[in-house]
Structures are given as structure tokens and as C-alpha cells.
């Protein structure tokens, strides 16, 4: 994906400027990184292989289609 794409900018959290003081707020990308055990860009690459992604996120139980 090209670097100037808005989707890539939003997904990877590329923003300019300074943030507020204090501890950074926890966001959904932090949760995804924790659940997968990898960084968000790595998780995006893993998600391209649906079988592997389902293993990582735990959707391969016998009760799931």
C-alpha cells in the first residue's frame, strides 16, 4: 500500500504533533497487538492468511463453522 493512503495512516497511527501529558490511553490497536503477540503491521500481514489468522484469534474451535 502506498505511504500516502489515508487507510494506512489511520491503521498505523501516523500523526503529527504532540500528545497530551500523562499516560497514553489504551486503544484497540494495543489490544490487537496483545492478543496476537505481534505488532499491528505484522497482524495485518497475518490476517491475509485466513486459516492462520483464525488459529491466532481462536476461531478454530469445533463449534465454529
HELIX and SHEET records of a PDB file:
HELIX    1   1 UNK A    6  UNK A   12  1                                   7    
HELIX    2   2 UNK A   28  UNK A   36  1                                   9    
HELIX    3   3 UNK A   40  UNK A   46  1                                   7    
HELIX    4   4 UNK A   50  UNK A   57  1                                   8    
END                                                                             
